[in-house]
Amino acid sequence: MNKPTILVTGGTGFIGSHTTVELQQAGYNVVIVDNLSNSNASVVDGIERITGVRPAFHQIDLQDKAATERVMQQHDDIVGVIHFAASKAVGESVKEPLMYYRNNILSLLNVLELMPKYGVKGIIFSSSCTVYGQPDAQHLPVTEEAPIQKALSPYGNTKQINEEIIADYIHSGAPISSIVLRYFNPIGAHPSAEIGELPIGVPANLIPFVTQTAAGIRKELAIFGNDYGTPDGTCIRDYIYVVDLAKAHVKAMERVLQGMPTPLEYFNIGTGRGLSTLEVVEAFERATGVKVNWHFAPRREGDIEKVWGNVDKANKVLGWQADTPLDDILRSAWRWQQHLEEMNA
């Protein structure tokens, strides 16, 4: 018997595409909606090459409620939503706050409003460790119970606001349930090198900038700040393999569809350990044998000094863990970069 149909918003994006692969490999049907503002329709081909199944794809903007509703009418067997669709660059959000508020909040409102009408039971929300801000030392590694702090960027604020919207909607008696996944820093690419991180324009994330610099596309990598209160002076993050992260969404969706003890749950999704920017760059050089031309640059507005997650809850309750070695993850990112070079050659 076929498993249910899941709507993946932002499904041609970095995390969305890898999650679509994992869902299909777990037997789910997937419908993708994406406005392609930060991705490419060719990603659907990559998903099909990996899984042998082509997900349904609709190029729409979720801010357009009528277009969103047409998708739900057309696929009336959707039982769950995994909501990735959002603008996500911290720096850009500082420069373009209204764009971020409009896109990230209106998209979610439209999806939530339509869910009960079409019998959609649950939503997995793609949140972020940015909701914890810069945790105090006693809250590191950060647990799900750590205080939510004032966001350091409009992007981070949209994640907090969206979490509150979901909580308020469920509290009002809406007939849906939700798992909010707060994830740390996704990196790497599918081992097949058929899909990976495909930023439009200048990358906002570390690893694509590393791989593009290693490939000679960028002259050099800027490491923002070397005077932070960390062992080597560079920021510390919890870097999680995107495939491990995608698998957490499949586990969360299973839990939502099987029925949860409470209609709203929160999970940190990370590795449980922090790595500095410099450590990651050096690990990339070690894993691939490729040198990266880099320099220190001034701190960047909106960046948090150090954060990594306590992921015991996800390990125990979801039965999930991130266990891919860092060198393998970084090699996957480099293979993906080389694949992009071949495609563009």
N, C-alpha and C positions, 0 to 999 in steps of 0.2 A: 504494500500500500504506500502511495506517495505521501511524503510528509507535507506539512502545510506550506502556504505561500507567505513569504516575508517581503515587506517593502523596505528597501534599503535606500534611504535618501542620501545624496552625495556619494552614490555607489561607484562612480568612476574615479573618485578621489583615492588618495593613498591608502587610508585605513579601510575605506568602504570597499575598494576592489578586492583587497585581501580577505575581508570578511565575507564578501560574496562567494569567493572561492571556497572558503571553509564551510559556509552554509550549504553550498551545492554539493560539496563532497560528503556532507552529513545527510544528504538526501532532501534538503529543502528546495522548493521552487523559489526563485528570487525575481522580484521586479525592482529595477533600478530607476530612480528619478535623479536627474542631475542637470544643472543649468550650464555645465561645462565652463564655469567662470575660472576654475583653477584646475582643470583636468581636460582630458581629450577623449573623444568617442572611441578611438582605437583601442582604449583599455578594454572595452567589451570583447574585442577580438582576442586579446591576451587571456582573458578569463575563460573564453571558449576553448582556446588551445590547451589550457591547463586541465580543465574539467571535462571537456567533451560536450558541455552543455552551454548554450547561449542564453544568458538571462534576458528577460524582456527589458527593454530600455526605452525610457521616455525623456526627451530633452525638454524639461519644463523648469520654470522657476517657482519654487514653493511659495514665494510671496504672492503668486497668482492663485488665489483660492479656487477659482473656477477650473483652472487647468489641473490643479491638484485633485479636485473632486472627480474630474473626468477619468483620471487614472484609477481612482478607487472604484468608480462605477464599472470600468472596463475589467478590472481584476477583483471581482467581488468575493474572492476566496482568501483575501489577505487577512491573516489572523494576528500578525505582529509587525511592528515597525522598528527598525534600527535607524536612529536619527543622527546622521553625521553632518548633514548639509549645514554649513556655516562658513563664514569668512574667518580665517584663523591666524593671521599674522599680527603679532603683538605690536610691532613698530607701525604697521599700516593703520592699525586701530587707533593709535594715538593721533595720527594725522587725519584720519577719516572716521571720527567716532559715530556720526549719524548713520553712515552707510552700514557700520557694524551693528548698531542698535536695530536699524530697520530690517536688515537681512536676517540676522541671527534670531531675533525675537519674533518677528512676524511669521517666519517660516514655521517655527514651532507652534505658534498659536493656531495657524491654519490646519496643521496636521492633527493637533489635539482635538480641535473642534470637530473634525470630520471622523475621528476614530469611532465614537459611539454610534454615529449614524450608519456606519458600514460594518458594525459588529467586530471592529478590530480590538482584540483583548488587551494587548500590552505594548509598551514602548521601552526600548533600551535607549537611554539617552547618553550621548557621547559628551561627557563632561571632562574636567581637567583638574590636575593638581593645582592649577592656578587659583582655585577657590580657597586654598589654604594660605595664599600669600606667602610671606616669609615666616615660616613657623618659628616660634621660640625654641631655644635649644632643648628644652624639656619635652617638646613635641616632635623631635626628630628621632627615629624615622616617624613620619606623620601617620596617624591612624585616622579612620573614618570619623572618630569622635573629636578630633582636633578642631579648635574653633575656626569658623569661616572668617577670614579677615578681609578688610577692605581691599578690593581688587586694585592692582597696580596699573591696569590698562583697561580700556573699554572692552577689548576682547575678553579678558578675564571677568569683567563685570557682566557681560552677556551670559557667560556660563553660570554665574551665581544667580542672575535674574531668572534664567531658564529653569534652573533647579527649583527656585521658589515657585515659579509658575506651575510646574508639574506637581509639587507638594500641595499647593493651594487647590489645584484642580481635583486631585485625588481626595483631599480633605473635604471638598464640597460634595462628595458622593458620586463623582464621575465613575462610570462602570469600567474603569481600566486599572491596570496595574503597571508599575514601572520599576525598572532597575536602572539606577544611575551609576555609570562606570566613570570613575575619576582616574584618567590615566596620566601616566608620566610621559616620558619622551619616546615616541615610537621611532624606530630606525630600522634600516635594512630593507631587503626586498625578497620576493618569493624566490625559493631556491632554483626554480626553472628559469629565472631572469625574464619571464614573460610580462610581469608587472612589477612596479616599484614606485618610488616617489618621483613624481614628474612635475616639479614646480614650474609654473609659467613665469618667465622673467627671472629676476635675481632671486635665488633661494632665500627663504627666511629661516630655514632650519640648518643645523650644523652639518649633518652628514652629506646632503646634496652639495653643499658648498665645498666640503672636503673632497668629494669624488670629482666634482667639476674642476677643482684646482689641480688635483692629481692628474686629471686628463688633459690639462693645459687650456681648458675653456676659460677659466678665471686665472688672472695673473697670480693672485695670492689670497690666502684666507686671512681674514681679520678675526682675531680672538679678542672679544670685547671685555676689557678689564683684566688686569693682572694684580690688582691690589685689594681683592676681596679677602675676607677673613677665613680662608681655606688653606689647606697645606701648601698648594702651589700658587695661590692667589687667583686662580680662575674659578668660574662658577661650577657648582656641583649639581648634577641632575641624575635622575634614575632613568637610564636608557633601556627601553624594552623592545624586543624584536617584534616587528609588526605582525608576523605570522602567529606568534604566541598571543599577542594582543587580540588578533582576529578570533582565535579559538575561544578566548574569554567571552566574546559576544555570543558564540554558539551555545556555550554553557549557560549564559544568562538567559538567552531566549528559551532554552529548554525549561529553565526554572520558572519563567513567566508563564509559559503555556501549560505547565503541569499544575500550576496553582501554588501561590506563595503564602506563607503564614501571615504576612502583612502585605498590603498592596504597594508598598514603597520600600525599596532597599538601596543601600549605597555600598559600593565596593571600590577600593583602591586597586588599580591594575598596574603593576610594575614588577621590578625584580627584587625589591627590598634592599638594594645597595646603591650608593651614590658614586658616580665617577665624575672627575673634573673634565672640563673641556680639553685641557692639555693631555690628560690621560687617554681620552678617546682618540685624539689626533695621533698620539704616539702608538696606540694600539692598532690603529688603521695602518700606519707605516709598517709595523711589525707583521701584521696579518697578511698584508698584500705585497710587501717588499717594495712599495712605491713611496717615494719621498713627497711630502706636501710642503709647498712654499707658504709659510705663514708668518704673521707678525702680530704683535700686541697692538690693540687700538683702545681708545677711551671706552669707558663703560657705556652701555646702551640703555636709554630710558626704558623703564618697565621691566628690566631683567631682575629676577630674584637671585639672591646670593647662593643659597643652597637649599635643596629640597630632595628628599627621596622617601619612598613609601614603606610603611609596614603593610605587608600584603597577606598576613595570616588569615584574615577573614575570607578573602577570595580563595585562598588555598583550601581552607576547611569547608566553607559553605558551598562554593561552586565546584569544588574538586578540580581546581585548575591551578597550574603554576607555569611560570616562565622559566624554561630550563635550557634554552639554546646558548651555547658559549659565545662570548663577545667576539672572538676572532672569526667564528663562522658567520655571525651577523654582519660584521664589517666586510668580509669577503663577498657576501651576497650583495651588499650595496655596490661594491666595486664591479662585480659581474654585471649587474644591472646597468651601471654607467657604460661599461664596454659594449653591452647590447645596444644601448641608445646610439653610441658612436657608429656601430655597424649599420643600424637602421638609417642613420643620417648620412652615411658615406656615399 
